[in-house]
Amino acid sequence: MVLKLAIPESFDDQKRGLLIEQVSYVTPGITSVTIEQDDLLISFQVGMEQIEAYLQAQFETIVGKIADYKSIPVRTLKSHFTSAREQSVSLSRDHNAVDPSAYQLLDELFLGIARKHKAVERRYPTLLPKQVMHTCGYHTNFPQNVYAVAEIPHQFDVLESAHRHMDTVFQKSPYYLQPCICYHVYEELSGQQVNGVRLYTAEGRCFRHEAKWRLNAFRRNEFTMREIVMIGTSSDITEIRQRIIEDVWELFVRLGLQGAVQTANDPFFTSDGLDKLTFQLLSSAKYELIAQCGNHSSAISSFNHSGDVIARKFQITGAEGESVYTGCVGFGIDRWVQALCHRHGDDVRNWPIAQLEQIYS
């Protein structure tokens, strides 16, 4: 079933993108949201005709929320496009087709960049404690992406009979699956005074609850990410972030990839989300490295200046109790792999990566 709804004439590309992002989460019954000329097409499961009125009402609410938003032009920091031939690869392809060594090869390059900037290496658990999630506020800013953990209580009679009614014995656990790595760093430094500039790096599995129909080779529920976390003054974060952008951009171009570094925003899902979005774009708080793969584009890395917000939440200060600032750089390793597969094919031996190992290690 498809519901066609007219998009207001005043909606530019940025507002249309926000419309898709918001409407995608109106109900789990939605199977796709696309734009065809000046109409929004909402596909939903057969047999759910009764939700049409609800979908239309929610659409109008979302349109009303976005209508007054003043679009902020996206700024391009760097771009690289060539006419080189690309592989023709479906975006719904299975990651199992890729040589597992590709992930390690790429992460070694990213780790090399982290080491170049003297980042301290860390390894953290996949589980994020409830108190950390509540301190950072990720679950309130991006509730659409959160995975909480359930567990069977350690209670004898429940455990003994669990096999007979498994679906009813779970209780909420005091853990979440981590949506990113950086919050572990802030937890480690919580309540401490930090002297000078500090950088940390860690790699791990991350989890985000994406709408099923939006999943493809680039957007996944579970993925591997390396992050570089920066702590210092505001100017420290700005300077280090720019140096890392230069390093990552050099790597991107030398790997034969095409795309751009642009200002970007996070998918806030709160009542003040548009205000936060505006601030990010106006202040260049977030850059993304966008890889262009045929007709599809995807962010494969992000470069964030978080101000002093996160440090204040975790009560991290400078040596004299002054405010400190944080930032982080994220490498979506699975997405880099897919971009390289699209560009050079699945055989890692054909990737222009071997000659880079010494440079970035």
C-alpha positions in Angstrom: 0.0 0.0 0.0 1.2 3.5 -0.9 0.0 6.8 0.5 0.9 9.9 -1.6 1.1 13.2 0.2 1.9 16.6 -1.3 5.0 18.3 -0.1 4.7 22.1 0.5 6.2 24.1 -2.4 8.4 26.0 0.1 10.3 22.8 1.1 13.8 22.8 -0.3 16.1 19.8 -0.4 17.2 20.2 3.2 13.6 20.3 4.5 12.7 17.3 2.3 15.5 15.4 3.8 14.3 16.2 7.3 10.8 15.2 6.3 11.9 11.7 5.2 14.0 11.3 8.4 11.0 12.2 10.6 8.3 10.4 8.7 10.4 7.2 8.6 9.7 6.6 12.3 6.0 7.3 12.5 5.1 3.6 12.7 6.9 0.3 12.4 4.5 -0.6 9.6 6.2 1.7 7.1 8.3 -0.1 4.5 9.7 2.8 2.7 9.5 6.6 2.4 10.6 8.2 -0.9 10.0 11.5 -2.8 8.7 11.5 -6.3 8.7 15.0 -7.7 6.6 17.0 -5.2 5.0 14.1 -3.4 6.1 12.1 -0.4 5.3 8.4 -1.0 4.8 6.3 2.2 4.7 2.6 1.6 3.3 0.4 4.4 2.4 -3.2 5.0 -0.7 -4.7 3.3 -3.6 -5.0 5.6 -2.8 -1.8 7.5 -5.1 0.5 5.5 -6.6 1.7 8.8 -3.4 3.6 9.6 -3.7 6.0 6.6 -5.5 8.6 8.6 -2.9 8.3 11.4 -0.1 8.6 8.8 -1.6 11.7 7.3 -2.1 13.4 10.6 1.5 12.7 11.7 2.7 13.9 8.3 0.9 17.2 8.8 2.3 17.5 12.3 5.8 17.0 11.1 5.4 19.4 8.1 4.2 22.0 10.6 7.3 21.5 12.8 9.7 21.7 9.8 7.9 24.6 8.0 9.4 27.4 10.1 12.9 25.9 10.1 15.3 28.2 8.2 17.5 26.0 6.0 21.2 26.3 6.5 23.4 25.9 3.4 25.8 23.0 3.6 29.4 24.1 3.3 31.9 21.9 1.4 35.4 21.9 2.9 36.9 19.5 0.4 35.8 17.6 -2.7 37.3 15.0 -5.1 35.5 13.6 -8.1 37.0 11.8 -11.1 35.7 10.0 -14.1 37.4 6.7 -13.1 35.4 3.6 -13.7 33.6 2.1 -10.7 32.5 -1.4 -9.9 28.7 -2.0 -10.3 27.7 -3.4 -6.8 24.3 -3.6 -5.2 24.0 -1.6 -2.0 22.0 -4.5 -0.4 25.0 -6.9 -0.7 26.0 -9.1 2.1 29.2 -8.2 4.0 30.1 -11.8 4.0 31.3 -11.4 0.4 34.2 -9.2 1.6 37.5 -10.6 2.7 37.6 -10.2 6.5 41.2 -9.0 6.3 39.8 -5.8 4.7 38.5 -4.6 8.1 41.8 -5.1 9.8 43.8 -3.5 7.0 41.6 -0.4 7.2 41.6 -0.2 10.9 45.4 -0.3 10.9 45.4 2.8 8.7 43.0 4.6 11.1 45.0 3.5 14.1 48.1 4.9 12.4 46.4 8.3 12.2 45.5 8.1 15.9 49.0 7.2 16.8 50.4 10.0 14.7 48.5 12.4 16.9 49.7 10.6 20.1 46.3 9.1 21.0 46.3 6.8 24.0 44.9 3.4 23.0 42.0 1.9 24.9 39.7 -1.1 24.6 36.2 -0.9 26.1 33.2 -3.2 26.6 30.3 -3.3 24.2 27.8 -2.8 27.1 27.2 0.8 28.2 26.0 1.2 31.8 22.7 2.9 32.3 24.1 5.7 34.4 26.5 6.6 31.5 23.7 6.6 29.0 21.6 8.9 31.2 24.6 11.2 31.8 25.4 11.6 28.1 21.7 11.9 27.1 22.1 9.9 23.9 18.8 8.1 24.5 16.9 11.3 24.8 18.5 13.0 21.7 18.3 9.9 19.5 15.7 7.6 21.0 15.1 6.0 17.5 18.6 4.5 17.6 18.8 3.0 21.1 19.1 -0.7 21.9 18.5 -1.6 25.5 19.5 -5.0 27.0 17.1 -7.5 28.6 18.1 -10.3 31.0 16.6 -13.2 32.9 16.8 -12.5 36.6 19.0 -14.7 38.7 16.1 -16.1 40.7 16.0 -19.8 41.2 12.3 -20.5 40.4 12.4 -18.2 37.4 15.6 -19.8 36.0 14.2 -23.3 36.6 11.0 -22.7 34.7 12.4 -20.3 32.0 12.4 -22.9 29.3 8.6 -23.2 29.6 7.8 -19.5 29.2 11.0 -17.8 27.8 9.2 -14.8 26.3 7.8 -13.6 29.6 10.8 -13.9 32.0 13.0 -11.1 30.7 13.5 -8.0 32.7 15.2 -4.7 31.8 19.0 -4.8 32.3 21.0 -1.8 33.6 22.9 -1.8 30.3 22.5 -0.5 26.7 24.4 -1.7 23.6 26.8 1.1 22.9 25.8 3.4 20.0 29.4 4.8 19.8 32.7 4.4 21.6 33.4 7.9 23.0 31.1 7.7 26.0 33.4 5.1 27.6 36.3 7.7 27.5 34.1 10.3 29.2 33.1 7.7 31.8 36.8 6.9 32.4 37.6 10.6 33.0 34.4 11.4 34.9 34.9 13.8 37.8 38.6 14.3 37.0 40.8 17.3 36.2 42.6 17.1 32.8 45.9 18.9 32.3 46.6 20.0 28.8 45.5 18.1 25.6 44.5 14.5 25.7 43.6 12.1 22.9 42.3 8.6 23.2 41.4 6.0 20.6 39.4 2.8 20.7 37.7 0.4 18.3 34.6 -1.7 18.9 31.2 -2.9 17.8 28.3 -0.3 17.8 24.6 -0.8 17.6 21.8 1.5 16.3 18.2 0.6 15.9 17.6 1.6 12.3 14.3 1.2 10.5 14.5 -2.2 8.8 13.7 -0.9 5.3 16.5 1.7 5.5 19.2 -0.9 6.0 21.7 -1.5 3.2 25.4 -2.1 2.7 26.2 1.2 4.3 23.5 1.6 6.9 23.4 -1.3 9.4 22.1 -2.1 12.9 25.5 -3.4 14.0 28.8 -2.1 12.7 32.5 -1.5 13.7 33.8 1.9 14.5 37.1 3.4 15.5 37.0 6.7 17.3 39.6 9.3 18.3 38.4 11.4 21.3 40.0 14.8 21.9 40.0 16.8 25.2 41.4 20.3 25.6 40.6 23.9 25.0 38.2 24.9 22.2 41.0 26.0 20.0 42.9 22.8 20.7 39.9 20.8 19.5 39.5 22.9 16.4 43.2 22.7 15.5 43.5 18.9 16.1 40.3 18.2 14.3 41.5 20.1 11.2 44.8 18.2 11.2 43.0 14.9 11.4 40.7 15.9 8.6 43.7 16.6 6.4 45.2 13.2 7.2 41.9 11.4 6.5 41.3 13.3 3.3 44.8 12.4 2.0 44.0 8.7 2.8 40.6 9.0 1.1 42.0 10.4 -2.1 45.0 8.0 -2.2 42.6 5.1 -1.9 40.9 6.3 -5.1 37.6 7.2 -3.4 35.3 10.0 -4.5 33.3 12.4 -2.4 33.5 15.5 -0.2 33.9 16.8 3.4 30.9 18.8 4.3 29.2 20.4 7.3 26.5 18.0 8.7 24.1 17.4 11.5 23.0 14.6 13.7 19.4 13.1 13.4 18.0 14.7 16.6 14.6 13.4 17.5 13.6 15.9 20.3 11.4 18.9 20.6 14.4 21.2 20.3 16.1 19.0 17.6 15.8 21.7 14.9 17.5 24.2 17.1 20.4 21.8 17.8 20.6 21.0 14.1 20.8 24.7 13.2 23.6 25.2 15.8 25.6 22.3 14.4 25.4 23.6 10.8 26.0 27.3 11.7 29.0 26.6 14.0 30.5 23.8 11.8 30.4 21.6 14.9 30.1 18.6 12.7 31.8 17.6 9.4 31.2 14.4 7.6 33.3 12.7 4.9 30.8 11.7 2.3 31.7 8.9 -0.1 30.0 8.9 -3.5 29.3 5.4 -4.8 27.4 5.6 -8.1 24.0 7.2 -7.3 24.4 6.5 -3.6 26.3 8.6 -1.1 27.1 7.8 2.5 29.0 9.4 5.4 32.0 7.2 6.2 33.7 9.4 8.8 32.6 12.3 11.0 34.6 15.0 12.7 32.9 16.6 15.7 33.5 19.6 18.0 31.2 19.0 20.9 32.0 22.3 22.8 32.0 22.0 26.6 28.6 20.2 26.9 29.8 16.6 27.3 32.7 17.6 29.7 30.2 19.4 31.9 27.9 16.4 31.9 30.7 14.2 33.1 32.2 16.9 35.4 35.5 16.8 33.6 37.5 20.1 34.1 40.9 21.6 33.5 43.8 21.6 36.0 42.4 24.8 37.7 38.8 23.7 37.5 38.2 25.6 34.2 36.0 24.4 31.4 37.4 21.9 28.9 36.1 21.0 25.5 35.8 17.7 23.7 35.6 16.4 20.1 35.7 13.1 18.4 36.5 11.6 15.0 34.6 8.5 13.9 35.6 6.0 11.3 32.8 3.7 10.1 35.0 0.8 9.1 32.2 -1.2 7.4 31.3 1.8 5.3 34.9 2.4 4.3 35.0 -1.3 3.2 31.9 -0.9 1.2 33.1 2.2 -0.5 36.3 0.5 -1.5 34.4 -2.6 -2.7 32.3 -0.3 -4.9 35.4 1.4 -6.2 37.8 -1.5 -6.7 35.8 -4.7 -6.3 35.7 -7.3 -3.5 39.3 -8.6 -4.0 41.4 -6.7 -1.4 44.5 -7.5 -3.5 43.2 -5.0 -6.1 42.8 -2.2 -3.6 45.5 0.5 -3.5 46.1 -0.1 0.1 49.3 -2.1 0.5 51.5 0.9 -0.3 49.8 3.0 2.3 50.4 0.6 5.2 53.8 2.0 6.0 52.7 5.6 5.6 49.9 5.4 8.1 51.4 2.9 10.6 
